[in-house]
Amino acid sequence: IPRPLNRFMLYRKCHRALAAEFCKTILVGQQGVSIVCGVSWRLEPEEVRDKFRDWHAVETENHRKAFPRYKFAPGR
């Protein structure tokens, strides 16, 4: 069972295609996409980050309903 996505991972999922298009122009792979998304995330205004905080709460609640007995077990 996968863990619910955190705020940044939700943001990255939404912006990956745009970042990949940008990175294609400078010939960088997935590492470049991650860097672009990370920098972009830090530059976003608080209103945008708050929206992803809300979506994270929805994601977490949906995950809790879908997998009520789920408990994170690192190293498995």
mmJSON file of the N, C-alpha and C atoms, coordinates in Angstrom:
{"data_MODEL":{"atom_site":{
"group_PDB":["ATOM","ATOM","ATOM","ATOM","ATOM","ATOM","ATOM","ATOM","ATOM","ATOM","ATOM","ATOM","ATOM","ATOM","ATOM","ATOM","ATOM","ATOM","ATOM","ATOM","ATOM","ATOM","ATOM","ATOM","ATOM","ATOM","ATOM","ATOM","ATOM","ATOM","ATOM","ATOM","ATOM","ATOM","ATOM","ATOM","ATOM","ATOM","ATOM","ATOM","ATOM","ATOM","ATOM","ATOM","ATOM","ATOM","ATOM","ATOM","ATOM","ATOM","ATOM","ATOM","ATOM","ATOM","ATOM","ATOM","ATOM","ATOM","ATOM","ATOM","ATOM","ATOM","ATOM","ATOM","ATOM","ATOM","ATOM","ATOM","ATOM","ATOM","ATOM","ATOM","ATOM","ATOM","ATOM","ATOM","ATOM","ATOM","ATOM","ATOM","ATOM","ATOM","ATOM","ATOM","ATOM","ATOM","ATOM","ATOM","ATOM","ATOM","ATOM","ATOM","ATOM","ATOM","ATOM","ATOM","ATOM","ATOM","ATOM","ATOM","ATOM","ATOM","ATOM","ATOM","ATOM","ATOM","ATOM","ATOM","ATOM","ATOM","ATOM","ATOM","ATOM","ATOM","ATOM","ATOM","ATOM","ATOM","ATOM","ATOM","ATOM","ATOM","ATOM","ATOM","ATOM","ATOM","ATOM","ATOM","ATOM","ATOM","ATOM","ATOM","ATOM","ATOM","ATOM","ATOM","ATOM","ATOM","ATOM","ATOM","ATOM","ATOM","ATOM","ATOM","ATOM","ATOM","ATOM","ATOM","ATOM","ATOM","ATOM","ATOM","ATOM","ATOM","ATOM","ATOM","ATOM","ATOM","ATOM","ATOM","ATOM","ATOM","ATOM","ATOM","ATOM","ATOM","ATOM","ATOM","ATOM","ATOM","ATOM","ATOM","ATOM","ATOM","ATOM","ATOM","ATOM","ATOM","ATOM","ATOM","ATOM","ATOM","ATOM","ATOM","ATOM","ATOM","ATOM","ATOM","ATOM","ATOM","ATOM","ATOM","ATOM","ATOM","ATOM","ATOM","ATOM","ATOM","ATOM","ATOM","ATOM","ATOM","ATOM","ATOM","ATOM","ATOM","ATOM","ATOM","ATOM","ATOM","ATOM","ATOM","ATOM","ATOM","ATOM","ATOM","ATOM","ATOM","ATOM","ATOM","ATOM","ATOM","ATOM","ATOM","ATOM","ATOM","ATOM","ATOM"],
"id":[1,2,3,4,5,6,7,8,9,10,11,12,13,14,15,16,17,18,19,20,21,22,23,24,25,26,27,28,29,30,31,32,33,34,35,36,37,38,39,40,41,42,43,44,45,46,47,48,49,50,51,52,53,54,55,56,57,58,59,60,61,62,63,64,65,66,67,68,69,70,71,72,73,74,75,76,77,78,79,80,81,82,83,84,85,86,87,88,89,90,91,92,93,94,95,96,97,98,99,100,101,102,103,104,105,106,107,108,109,110,111,112,113,114,115,116,117,118,119,120,121,122,123,124,125,126,127,128,129,130,131,132,133,134,135,136,137,138,139,140,141,142,143,144,145,146,147,148,149,150,151,152,153,154,155,156,157,158,159,160,161,162,163,164,165,166,167,168,169,170,171,172,173,174,175,176,177,178,179,180,181,182,183,184,185,186,187,188,189,190,191,192,193,194,195,196,197,198,199,200,201,202,203,204,205,206,207,208,209,210,211,212,213,214,215,216,217,218,219,220,221,222,223,224,225,226,227,228],
"type_symbol":["N","C","C","N","C","C","N","C","C","N","C","C","N","C","C","N","C","C","N","C","C","N","C","C","N","C","C","N","C","C","N","C","C","N","C","C","N","C","C","N","C","C","N","C","C","N","C","C","N","C","C","N","C","C","N","C","C","N","C","C","N","C","C","N","C","C","N","C","C","N","C","C","N","C","C","N","C","C","N","C","C","N","C","C","N","C","C","N","C","C","N","C","C","N","C","C","N","C","C","N","C","C","N","C","C","N","C","C","N","C","C","N","C","C","N","C","C","N","C","C","N","C","C","N","C","C","N","C","C","N","C","C","N","C","C","N","C","C","N","C","C","N","C","C","N","C","C","N","C","C","N","C","C","N","C","C","N","C","C","N","C","C","N","C","C","N","C","C","N","C","C","N","C","C","N","C","C","N","C","C","N","C","C","N","C","C","N","C","C","N","C","C","N","C","C","N","C","C","N","C","C","N","C","C","N","C","C","N","C","C","N","C","C","N","C","C","N","C","C","N","C","C","N","C","C","N","C","C"],
"label_atom_id":["N","CA","C","N","CA","C","N","CA","C","N","CA","C","N","CA","C","N","CA","C","N","CA","C","N","CA","C","N","CA","C","N","CA","C","N","CA","C","N","CA","C","N","CA","C","N","CA","C","N","CA","C","N","CA","C","N","CA","C","N","CA","C","N","CA","C","N","CA","C","N","CA","C","N","CA","C","N","CA","C","N","CA","C","N","CA","C","N","CA","C","N","CA","C","N","CA","C","N","CA","C","N","CA","C","N","CA","C","N","CA","C","N","CA","C","N","CA","C","N","CA","C","N","CA","C","N","CA","C","N","CA","C","N","CA","C","N","CA","C","N","CA","C","N","CA","C","N","CA","C","N","CA","C","N","CA","C","N","CA","C","N","CA","C","N","CA","C","N","CA","C","N","CA","C","N","CA","C","N","CA","C","N","CA","C","N","CA","C","N","CA","C","N","CA","C","N","CA","C","N","CA","C","N","CA","C","N","CA","C","N","CA","C","N","CA","C","N","CA","C","N","CA","C","N","CA","C","N","CA","C","N","CA","C","N","CA","C","N","CA","C","N","CA","C","N","CA","C","N","CA","C","N","CA","C","N","CA","C","N","CA","C","N","CA","C"],
"label_alt_id":[null,null,null,null,null,null,null,null,null,null,null,null,null,null,null,null,null,null,null,null,null,null,null,null,null,null,null,null,null,null,null,null,null,null,null,null,null,null,null,null,null,null,null,null,null,null,null,null,null,null,null,null,null,null,null,null,null,null,null,null,null,null,null,null,null,null,null,null,null,null,null,null,null,null,null,null,null,null,null,null,null,null,null,null,null,null,null,null,null,null,null,null,null,null,null,null,null,null,null,null,null,null,null,null,null,null,null,null,null,null,null,null,null,null,null,null,null,null,null,null,null,null,null,null,null,null,null,null,null,null,null,null,null,null,null,null,null,null,null,null,null,null,null,null,null,null,null,null,null,null,null,null,null,null,null,null,null,null,null,null,null,null,null,null,null,null,null,null,null,null,null,null,null,null,null,null,null,null,null,null,null,null,null,null,null,null,null,null,null,null,null,null,null,null,null,null,null,null,null,null,null,null,null,null,null,null,null,null,null,null,null,null,null,null,null,null,null,null,null,null,null,null,null,null,null,null,null,null],
"label_comp_id":["ILE","ILE","ILE","PRO","PRO","PRO","ARG","ARG","ARG","PRO","PRO","PRO","LEU","LEU","LEU","ASN","ASN","ASN","ARG","ARG","ARG","PHE","PHE","PHE","MET","MET","MET","LEU","LEU","LEU","TYR","TYR","TYR","ARG","ARG","ARG","LYS","LYS","LYS","CYS","CYS","CYS","HIS","HIS","HIS","ARG","ARG","ARG","ALA","ALA","ALA","LEU","LEU","LEU","ALA","ALA","ALA","ALA","ALA","ALA","GLU","GLU","GLU","PHE","PHE","PHE","CYS","CYS","CYS","LYS","LYS","LYS","THR","THR","THR","ILE","ILE","ILE","LEU","LEU","LEU","VAL","VAL","VAL","GLY","GLY","GLY","GLN","GLN","GLN","GLN","GLN","GLN","GLY","GLY","GLY","VAL","VAL","VAL","SER","SER","SER","ILE","ILE","ILE","VAL","VAL","VAL","CYS","CYS","CYS","GLY","GLY","GLY","VAL","VAL","VAL","SER","SER","SER","TRP","TRP","TRP","ARG","ARG","ARG","LEU","LEU","LEU","GLU","GLU","GLU","PRO","PRO","PRO","GLU","GLU","GLU","GLU","GLU","GLU","VAL","VAL","VAL","ARG","ARG","ARG","ASP","ASP","ASP","LYS","LYS","LYS","PHE","PHE","PHE","ARG","ARG","ARG","ASP","ASP","ASP","TRP","TRP","TRP","HIS","HIS","HIS","ALA","ALA","ALA","VAL","VAL","VAL","GLU","GLU","GLU","THR","THR","THR","GLU","GLU","GLU","ASN","ASN","ASN","HIS","HIS","HIS","ARG","ARG","ARG","LYS","LYS","LYS","ALA","ALA","ALA","PHE","PHE","PHE","PRO","PRO","PRO","ARG","ARG","ARG","TYR","TYR","TYR","LYS","LYS","LYS","PHE","PHE","PHE","ALA","ALA","ALA","PRO","PRO","PRO","GLY","GLY","GLY","ARG","ARG","ARG"],
"label_asym_id":["A","A","A","A","A","A","A","A","A","A","A","A","A","A","A","A","A","A","A","A","A","A","A","A","A","A","A","A","A","A","A","A","A","A","A","A","A","A","A","A","A","A","A","A","A","A","A","A","A","A","A","A","A","A","A","A","A","A","A","A","A","A","A","A","A","A","A","A","A","A","A","A","A","A","A","A","A","A","A","A","A","A","A","A","A","A","A","A","A","A","A","A","A","A","A","A","A","A","A","A","A","A","A","A","A","A","A","A","A","A","A","A","A","A","A","A","A","A","A","A","A","A","A","A","A","A","A","A","A","A","A","A","A","A","A","A","A","A","A","A","A","A","A","A","A","A","A","A","A","A","A","A","A","A","A","A","A","A","A","A","A","A","A","A","A","A","A","A","A","A","A","A","A","A","A","A","A","A","A","A","A","A","A","A","A","A","A","A","A","A","A","A","A","A","A","A","A","A","A","A","A","A","A","A","A","A","A","A","A","A","A","A","A","A","A","A","A","A","A","A","A","A","A","A","A","A","A","A"],
"label_entity_id":["1","1","1","1","1","1","1","1","1","1","1","1","1","1","1","1","1","1","1","1","1","1","1","1","1","1","1","1","1","1","1","1","1","1","1","1","1","1","1","1","1","1","1","1","1","1","1","1","1","1","1","1","1","1","1","1","1","1","1","1","1","1","1","1","1","1","1","1","1","1","1","1","1","1","1","1","1","1","1","1","1","1","1","1","1","1","1","1","1","1","1","1","1","1","1","1","1","1","1","1","1","1","1","1","1","1","1","1","1","1","1","1","1","1","1","1","1","1","1","1","1","1","1","1","1","1","1","1","1","1","1","1","1","1","1","1","1","1","1","1","1","1","1","1","1","1","1","1","1","1","1","1","1","1","1","1","1","1","1","1","1","1","1","1","1","1","1","1","1","1","1","1","1","1","1","1","1","1","1","1","1","1","1","1","1","1","1","1","1","1","1","1","1","1","1","1","1","1","1","1","1","1","1","1","1","1","1","1","1","1","1","1","1","1","1","1","1","1","1","1","1","1","1","1","1","1","1","1"],
"label_seq_id":[1,1,1,2,2,2,3,3,3,4,4,4,5,5,5,6,6,6,7,7,7,8,8,8,9,9,9,10,10,10,11,11,11,12,12,12,13,13,13,14,14,14,15,15,15,16,16,16,17,17,17,18,18,18,19,19,19,20,20,20,21,21,21,22,22,22,23,23,23,24,24,24,25,25,25,26,26,26,27,27,27,28,28,28,29,29,29,30,30,30,31,31,31,32,32,32,33,33,33,34,34,34,35,35,35,36,36,36,37,37,37,38,38,38,39,39,39,40,40,40,41,41,41,42,42,42,43,43,43,44,44,44,45,45,45,46,46,46,47,47,47,48,48,48,49,49,49,50,50,50,51,51,51,52,52,52,53,53,53,54,54,54,55,55,55,56,56,56,57,57,57,58,58,58,59,59,59,60,60,60,61,61,61,62,62,62,63,63,63,64,64,64,65,65,65,66,66,66,67,67,67,68,68,68,69,69,69,70,70,70,71,71,71,72,72,72,73,73,73,74,74,74,75,75,75,76,76,76],
"pdbx_PDB_ins_code":[null,null,null,null,null,null,null,null,null,null,null,null,null,null,null,null,null,null,null,null,null,null,null,null,null,null,null,null,null,null,null,null,null,null,null,null,null,null,null,null,null,null,null,null,null,null,null,null,null,null,null,null,null,null,null,null,null,null,null,null,null,null,null,null,null,null,null,null,null,null,null,null,null,null,null,null,null,null,null,null,null,null,null,null,null,null,null,null,null,null,null,null,null,null,null,null,null,null,null,null,null,null,null,null,null,null,null,null,null,null,null,null,null,null,null,null,null,null,null,null,null,null,null,null,null,null,null,null,null,null,null,null,null,null,null,null,null,null,null,null,null,null,null,null,null,null,null,null,null,null,null,null,null,null,null,null,null,null,null,null,null,null,null,null,null,null,null,null,null,null,null,null,null,null,null,null,null,null,null,null,null,null,null,null,null,null,null,null,null,null,null,null,null,null,null,null,null,null,null,null,null,null,null,null,null,null,null,null,null,null,null,null,null,null,null,null,null,null,null,null,null,null,null,null,null,null,null,null],
"Cartn_x":[0.86,0.0,0.902,0.738,1.566,1.12,2.069,1.753,0.989,0.19,-0.467,0.586,0.326,1.277,1.293,2.488,2.578,2.352,2.386,2.084,3.009,4.301,5.238,5.04,4.803,4.625,3.355,2.305,1.11,1.438,2.202,2.621,3.456,4.403,5.274,4.467,3.491,2.647,1.888,1.42,0.68,1.587,2.828,3.715,4.808,4.818,5.874,5.936,4.794,4.784,5.351,4.966,5.48,6.985,7.432,8.861,9.631,9.059,9.722,9.858,8.84,8.901,10.009,10.113,11.175,12.543,12.663,13.953,14.362,13.38,13.69,14.48,14.2,14.894,16.347,16.684,18.075,18.704,18.051,18.582,18.932,17.97,18.151,17.097,17.423,16.502,15.607,15.183,14.269,14.866,16.175,16.811,16.579,16.674,16.406,14.963,14.049,12.626,12.41,13.036,12.9,13.473,14.6,15.207,14.306,13.785,12.899,11.653,11.058,9.86,10.184,11.33,11.715,11.909,12.598,12.805,11.473,10.658,9.348,8.477,8.502,7.716,8.115,9.409,9.878,9.519,9.335,8.998,7.494,6.695,5.237,4.761,3.743,3.179,2.459,2.272,1.653,0.252,-0.473,-1.834,-1.799,-0.821,-0.695,-0.308,0.642,1.066,-0.077,-0.902,-2.071,-3.054,-3.211,-4.115,-3.627,-2.323,-1.78,-1.844,-1.801,-1.996,-3.413,-4.395,-5.785,-5.93,-5.314,-5.391,-4.706,-3.641,-2.958,-3.892,-4.649,-5.597,-6.653,-7.136,-8.121,-7.484,-6.271,-5.548,-5.363,-4.964,-4.733,-6.034,-7.101,-8.397,-8.899,-8.771,-9.181,-8.341,-7.059,-6.179,-6.602,-6.93,-7.361,-8.654,-9.576,-10.836,-10.608,-9.723,-9.474,-8.688,-7.792,-6.927,-6.968,-8.079,-8.226,-7.207,-6.653,-5.692,-4.243,-4.048,-2.698,-1.892,-0.657,0.285,1.635,2.266,3.554,4.584,5.288,6.33,7.595,8.492,9.706,10.587,11.282,12.215,11.6,10.349,9.717,9.953],
"Cartn_y":[-1.179,0.0,1.237,2.103,3.312,4.328,5.142,6.209,7.315,8.099,9.246,10.281,11.0,12.004,13.211,13.742,14.958,16.185,17.375,18.6,18.776,18.597,18.798,17.756,16.505,15.468,15.715,16.225,16.609,17.74,18.722,19.85,19.343,18.46,17.93,17.152,16.395,15.625,16.552,17.684,18.649,19.411,19.653,20.505,19.747,18.43,17.644,17.851,17.856,17.993,19.345,20.396,21.729,21.802,21.246,21.243,20.391,19.271,18.408,19.135,19.884,20.663,21.71,22.366,23.347,22.678,21.538,20.842,20.289,19.984,19.475,20.514,21.789,22.845,22.982,22.496,22.587,21.201,20.173,18.812,18.27,18.262,17.718,16.629,15.594,14.483,14.695,13.591,13.641,14.373,14.308,15.04,16.539,17.007,18.415,18.783,17.871,18.105,18.269,17.413,17.508,18.816,19.236,20.495,21.669,21.682,22.771,22.81,21.654,21.615,22.086,21.7,22.115,23.616,24.194,25.647,26.361,25.861,26.463,26.424,25.296,25.143,26.192,26.404,27.379,28.811,29.068,30.415,30.69,29.65,29.825,30.673,31.51,32.281,31.356,31.846,31.057,30.585,31.36,30.961,29.659,29.534,28.314,27.142,27.367,26.297,25.875,26.832,26.508,25.622,25.869,25.043,23.593,23.413,22.054,21.458,22.269,21.784,21.221,21.936,21.463,20.162,20.089,18.868,17.702,17.995,16.947,16.401,17.283,16.836,15.922,16.273,15.435,14.096,14.146,12.925,12.003,12.579,11.793,11.174,11.946,11.426,10.314,10.504,9.457,8.195,8.365,7.217,6.497,7.265,6.688,5.884,6.41,5.694,4.434,4.53,3.391,2.282,2.68,1.717,1.983,1.661,2.019,1.348,0.233,-0.467,-0.158,0.769,1.108,1.756,1.302,1.923,1.916,3.082,3.188,2.343,1.509,0.65,0.826,1.732,1.949,0.706,0.556,-0.558,-1.861,-1.852,-3.091,-3.308],
"Cartn_z":[0.0,0.0,0.0,-0.981,-1.007,0.039,0.484,1.433,0.711,1.428,0.785,0.392,-0.69,-1.162,-0.236,0.024,0.828,-0.061,0.527,-0.224,-1.422,-1.215,-2.317,-3.411,-3.039,-4.054,-4.871,-4.243,-4.995,-5.965,-5.495,-6.333,-7.508,-7.215,-8.266,-9.295,-8.832,-9.737,-10.687,-10.166,-10.983,-11.948,-11.563,-12.348,-13.099,-13.0,-13.628,-15.134,-15.802,-17.263,-17.69,-16.99,-17.308,-17.06,-15.946,-15.634,-16.641,-17.058,-18.042,-19.374,-19.755,-20.993,-20.904,-19.764,-19.551,-19.602,-18.948,-18.891,-20.251,-21.095,-22.427,-23.224,-22.983,-23.721,-23.288,-22.097,-21.643,-21.455,-22.011,-22.029,-20.646,-19.766,-18.419,-18.217,-17.453,-17.228,-16.018,-15.401,-14.256,-13.064,-12.917,-11.823,-12.002,-13.235,-13.526,-13.254,-13.592,-13.324,-11.823,-11.032,-9.573,-9.049,-9.593,-9.162,-9.508,-10.739,-11.167,-10.294,-10.024,-9.172,-7.756,-7.231,-5.882,-5.772,-6.748,-6.744,-6.919,-7.84,-8.09,-6.834,-6.126,-4.897,-3.865,-3.7,-2.714,-3.101,-4.39,-4.854,-4.883,-4.723,-4.772,-3.596,-3.833,-2.715,-1.733,-0.541,0.528,0.139,-0.667,-1.076,-1.882,-2.762,-3.569,-2.672,-1.782,-0.878,0.044,0.456,1.284,0.529,-0.77,-1.575,-1.586,-1.714,-1.692,-0.293,0.742,2.115,2.247,1.678,1.709,0.931,-0.248,-1.054,-0.348,0.377,1.147,2.232,2.871,3.9,3.285,2.098,1.401,1.022,0.48,0.1,1.308,2.427,3.635,4.138,4.123,4.581,3.661,2.351,1.408,1.595,1.851,2.089,3.369,4.393,5.672,5.499,4.677,4.431,3.592,2.599,1.717,2.417,3.317,4.005,5.512,6.169,7.584,8.51,8.111,8.97,8.591,7.651,7.193,8.301,8.425,9.344,8.654,8.576,7.906,8.638,7.871,8.437,7.606,7.995,7.211,7.173,6.058,5.934,5.484,5.09,4.637,3.186],
"occupancy":[1.0,1.0,1.0,1.0,1.0,1.0,1.0,1.0,1.0,1.0,1.0,1.0,1.0,1.0,1.0,1.0,1.0,1.0,1.0,1.0,1.0,1.0,1.0,1.0,1.0,1.0,1.0,1.0,1.0,1.0,1.0,1.0,1.0,1.0,1.0,1.0,1.0,1.0,1.0,1.0,1.0,1.0,1.0,1.0,1.0,1.0,1.0,1.0,1.0,1.0,1.0,1.0,1.0,1.0,1.0,1.0,1.0,1.0,1.0,1.0,1.0,1.0,1.0,1.0,1.0,1.0,1.0,1.0,1.0,1.0,1.0,1.0,1.0,1.0,1.0,1.0,1.0,1.0,1.0,1.0,1.0,1.0,1.0,1.0,1.0,1.0,1.0,1.0,1.0,1.0,1.0,1.0,1.0,1.0,1.0,1.0,1.0,1.0,1.0,1.0,1.0,1.0,1.0,1.0,1.0,1.0,1.0,1.0,1.0,1.0,1.0,1.0,1.0,1.0,1.0,1.0,1.0,1.0,1.0,1.0,1.0,1.0,1.0,1.0,1.0,1.0,1.0,1.0,1.0,1.0,1.0,1.0,1.0,1.0,1.0,1.0,1.0,1.0,1.0,1.0,1.0,1.0,1.0,1.0,1.0,1.0,1.0,1.0,1.0,1.0,1.0,1.0,1.0,1.0,1.0,1.0,1.0,1.0,1.0,1.0,1.0,1.0,1.0,1.0,1.0,1.0,1.0,1.0,1.0,1.0,1.0,1.0,1.0,1.0,1.0,1.0,1.0,1.0,1.0,1.0,1.0,1.0,1.0,1.0,1.0,1.0,1.0,1.0,1.0,1.0,1.0,1.0,1.0,1.0,1.0,1.0,1.0,1.0,1.0,1.0,1.0,1.0,1.0,1.0,1.0,1.0,1.0,1.0,1.0,1.0,1.0,1.0,1.0,1.0,1.0,1.0,1.0,1.0,1.0,1.0,1.0,1.0,1.0,1.0,1.0,1.0,1.0,1.0],
"B_iso_or_equiv":[0.0,0.0,0.0,0.0,0.0,0.0,0.0,0.0,0.0,0.0,0.0,0.0,0.0,0.0,0.0,0.0,0.0,0.0,0.0,0.0,0.0,0.0,0.0,0.0,0.0,0.0,0.0,0.0,0.0,0.0,0.0,0.0,0.0,0.0,0.0,0.0,0.0,0.0,0.0,0.0,0.0,0.0,0.0,0.0,0.0,0.0,0.0,0.0,0.0,0.0,0.0,0.0,0.0,0.0,0.0,0.0,0.0,0.0,0.0,0.0,0.0,0.0,0.0,0.0,0.0,0.0,0.0,0.0,0.0,0.0,0.0,0.0,0.0,0.0,0.0,0.0,0.0,0.0,0.0,0.0,0.0,0.0,0.0,0.0,0.0,0.0,0.0,0.0,0.0,0.0,0.0,0.0,0.0,0.0,0.0,0.0,0.0,0.0,0.0,0.0,0.0,0.0,0.0,0.0,0.0,0.0,0.0,0.0,0.0,0.0,0.0,0.0,0.0,0.0,0.0,0.0,0.0,0.0,0.0,0.0,0.0,0.0,0.0,0.0,0.0,0.0,0.0,0.0,0.0,0.0,0.0,0.0,0.0,0.0,0.0,0.0,0.0,0.0,0.0,0.0,0.0,0.0,0.0,0.0,0.0,0.0,0.0,0.0,0.0,0.0,0.0,0.0,0.0,0.0,0.0,0.0,0.0,0.0,0.0,0.0,0.0,0.0,0.0,0.0,0.0,0.0,0.0,0.0,0.0,0.0,0.0,0.0,0.0,0.0,0.0,0.0,0.0,0.0,0.0,0.0,0.0,0.0,0.0,0.0,0.0,0.0,0.0,0.0,0.0,0.0,0.0,0.0,0.0,0.0,0.0,0.0,0.0,0.0,0.0,0.0,0.0,0.0,0.0,0.0,0.0,0.0,0.0,0.0,0.0,0.0,0.0,0.0,0.0,0.0,0.0,0.0,0.0,0.0,0.0,0.0,0.0,0.0,0.0,0.0,0.0,0.0,0.0,0.0],
"pdbx_formal_charge":[null,null,null,null,null,null,null,null,null,null,null,null,null,null,null,null,null,null,null,null,null,null,null,null,null,null,null,null,null,null,null,null,null,null,null,null,null,null,null,null,null,null,null,null,null,null,null,null,null,null,null,null,null,null,null,null,null,null,null,null,null,null,null,null,null,null,null,null,null,null,null,null,null,null,null,null,null,null,null,null,null,null,null,null,null,null,null,null,null,null,null,null,null,null,null,null,null,null,null,null,null,null,null,null,null,null,null,null,null,null,null,null,null,null,null,null,null,null,null,null,null,null,null,null,null,null,null,null,null,null,null,null,null,null,null,null,null,null,null,null,null,null,null,null,null,null,null,null,null,null,null,null,null,null,null,null,null,null,null,null,null,null,null,null,null,null,null,null,null,null,null,null,null,null,null,null,null,null,null,null,null,null,null,null,null,null,null,null,null,null,null,null,null,null,null,null,null,null,null,null,null,null,null,null,null,null,null,null,null,null,null,null,null,null,null,null,null,null,null,null,null,null,null,null,null,null,null,null],
"auth_seq_id":[1,1,1,2,2,2,3,3,3,4,4,4,5,5,5,6,6,6,7,7,7,8,8,8,9,9,9,10,10,10,11,11,11,12,12,12,13,13,13,14,14,14,15,15,15,16,16,16,17,17,17,18,18,18,19,19,19,20,20,20,21,21,21,22,22,22,23,23,23,24,24,24,25,25,25,26,26,26,27,27,27,28,28,28,29,29,29,30,30,30,31,31,31,32,32,32,33,33,33,34,34,34,35,35,35,36,36,36,37,37,37,38,38,38,39,39,39,40,40,40,41,41,41,42,42,42,43,43,43,44,44,44,45,45,45,46,46,46,47,47,47,48,48,48,49,49,49,50,50,50,51,51,51,52,52,52,53,53,53,54,54,54,55,55,55,56,56,56,57,57,57,58,58,58,59,59,59,60,60,60,61,61,61,62,62,62,63,63,63,64,64,64,65,65,65,66,66,66,67,67,67,68,68,68,69,69,69,70,70,70,71,71,71,72,72,72,73,73,73,74,74,74,75,75,75,76,76,76],
"auth_comp_id":["ILE","ILE","ILE","PRO","PRO","PRO","ARG","ARG","ARG","PRO","PRO","PRO","LEU","LEU","LEU","ASN","ASN","ASN","ARG","ARG","ARG","PHE","PHE","PHE","MET","MET","MET","LEU","LEU","LEU","TYR","TYR","TYR","ARG","ARG","ARG","LYS","LYS","LYS","CYS","CYS","CYS","HIS","HIS","HIS","ARG","ARG","ARG","ALA","ALA","ALA","LEU","LEU","LEU","ALA","ALA","ALA","ALA","ALA","ALA","GLU","GLU","GLU","PHE","PHE","PHE","CYS","CYS","CYS","LYS","LYS","LYS","THR","THR","THR","ILE","ILE","ILE","LEU","LEU","LEU","VAL","VAL","VAL","GLY","GLY","GLY","GLN","GLN","GLN","GLN","GLN","GLN","GLY","GLY","GLY","VAL","VAL","VAL","SER","SER","SER","ILE","ILE","ILE","VAL","VAL","VAL","CYS","CYS","CYS","GLY","GLY","GLY","VAL","VAL","VAL","SER","SER","SER","TRP","TRP","TRP","ARG","ARG","ARG","LEU","LEU","LEU","GLU","GLU","GLU","PRO","PRO","PRO","GLU","GLU","GLU","GLU","GLU","GLU","VAL","VAL","VAL","ARG","ARG","ARG","ASP","ASP","ASP","LYS","LYS","LYS","PHE","PHE","PHE","ARG","ARG","ARG","ASP","ASP","ASP","TRP","TRP","TRP","HIS","HIS","HIS","ALA","ALA","ALA","VAL","VAL","VAL","GLU","GLU","GLU","THR","THR","THR","GLU","GLU","GLU","ASN","ASN","ASN","HIS","HIS","HIS","ARG","ARG","ARG","LYS","LYS","LYS","ALA","ALA","ALA","PHE","PHE","PHE","PRO","PRO","PRO","ARG","ARG","ARG","TYR","TYR","TYR","LYS","LYS","LYS","PHE","PHE","PHE","ALA","ALA","ALA","PRO","PRO","PRO","GLY","GLY","GLY","ARG","ARG","ARG"],
"auth_asym_id":["A","A","A","A","A","A","A","A","A","A","A","A","A","A","A","A","A","A","A","A","A","A","A","A","A","A","A","A","A","A","A","A","A","A","A","A","A","A","A","A","A","A","A","A","A","A","A","A","A","A","A","A","A","A","A","A","A","A","A","A","A","A","A","A","A","A","A","A","A","A","A","A","A","A","A","A","A","A","A","A","A","A","A","A","A","A","A","A","A","A","A","A","A","A","A","A","A","A","A","A","A","A","A","A","A","A","A","A","A","A","A","A","A","A","A","A","A","A","A","A","A","A","A","A","A","A","A","A","A","A","A","A","A","A","A","A","A","A","A","A","A","A","A","A","A","A","A","A","A","A","A","A","A","A","A","A","A","A","A","A","A","A","A","A","A","A","A","A","A","A","A","A","A","A","A","A","A","A","A","A","A","A","A","A","A","A","A","A","A","A","A","A","A","A","A","A","A","A","A","A","A","A","A","A","A","A","A","A","A","A","A","A","A","A","A","A","A","A","A","A","A","A","A","A","A","A","A","A"],
"auth_atom_id":["N","CA","C","N","CA","C","N","CA","C","N","CA","C","N","CA","C","N","CA","C","N","CA","C","N","CA","C","N","CA","C","N","CA","C","N","CA","C","N","CA","C","N","CA","C","N","CA","C","N","CA","C","N","CA","C","N","CA","C","N","CA","C","N","CA","C","N","CA","C","N","CA","C","N","CA","C","N","CA","C","N","CA","C","N","CA","C","N","CA","C","N","CA","C","N","CA","C","N","CA","C","N","CA","C","N","CA","C","N","CA","C","N","CA","C","N","CA","C","N","CA","C","N","CA","C","N","CA","C","N","CA","C","N","CA","C","N","CA","C","N","CA","C","N","CA","C","N","CA","C","N","CA","C","N","CA","C","N","CA","C","N","CA","C","N","CA","C","N","CA","C","N","CA","C","N","CA","C","N","CA","C","N","CA","C","N","CA","C","N","CA","C","N","CA","C","N","CA","C","N","CA","C","N","CA","C","N","CA","C","N","CA","C","N","CA","C","N","CA","C","N","CA","C","N","CA","C","N","CA","C","N","CA","C","N","CA","C","N","CA","C","N","CA","C","N","CA","C","N","CA","C","N","CA","C","N","CA","C","N","CA","C","N","CA","C"],
"pdbx_PDB_model_num":[1,1,1,1,1,1,1,1,1,1,1,1,1,1,1,1,1,1,1,1,1,1,1,1,1,1,1,1,1,1,1,1,1,1,1,1,1,1,1,1,1,1,1,1,1,1,1,1,1,1,1,1,1,1,1,1,1,1,1,1,1,1,1,1,1,1,1,1,1,1,1,1,1,1,1,1,1,1,1,1,1,1,1,1,1,1,1,1,1,1,1,1,1,1,1,1,1,1,1,1,1,1,1,1,1,1,1,1,1,1,1,1,1,1,1,1,1,1,1,1,1,1,1,1,1,1,1,1,1,1,1,1,1,1,1,1,1,1,1,1,1,1,1,1,1,1,1,1,1,1,1,1,1,1,1,1,1,1,1,1,1,1,1,1,1,1,1,1,1,1,1,1,1,1,1,1,1,1,1,1,1,1,1,1,1,1,1,1,1,1,1,1,1,1,1,1,1,1,1,1,1,1,1,1,1,1,1,1,1,1,1,1,1,1,1,1,1,1,1,1,1,1,1,1,1,1,1,1]
}}}
